[in-house]
Each structure stands twice: as structure tokens, then as C-alpha cells.
Amino acid sequence: MRGHVRRNRQNRQIAGELGLNKDDVQGMSKQLRQGIECAQPHPLLSGEIEADEIYVTAGHKGRPDAVRKTMEAN
């Protein structure tokens, strides 16, 4: 392995530098990311939250019947 692995390096580039198959590197990267994610503590949230209207689907704003239909479909 040459030097150190820099951040934000593409799997294809890493595969080329290490002489590995890009699909194998993709699998290893995925495992690494999942391991890092699992190691992170899940924050316990409480209290009130505030949501901006950016989270309201544009086509549903002011149309509660459309929101209801979407919710029932899911």
C-alpha cells in the first residue's frame, strides 16, 4: 500500500492504487462505512421540534386532502 489513504478518494482510484478489483473495494468501503455508522451512539432526542415549510411537499401545501390521500396510500 502506497502512503496513506486520503479522504474523499473514489473507490476506483483506491482499487487502482492497491491493485484490487473496484467491486471488491466498493464492498470493503461499504463494510467500513456501516461499521463506522454502527459504532456511533444514537442520540436520544426529546422536547419540541420545529420544522420549516421546506419539508411540506410543494404540491400538498394548503391541500390537506392531498396529504391525507398520500398518507393513506403509504
Secondary structure, DSSP 8 states (H G I E B T S, - for coil): --S---TT--HHHHHHHHT--HHHHHHHHHHHHHHHHHHS------S-----GGGS-GGGTT-HHHHHHHHHH-
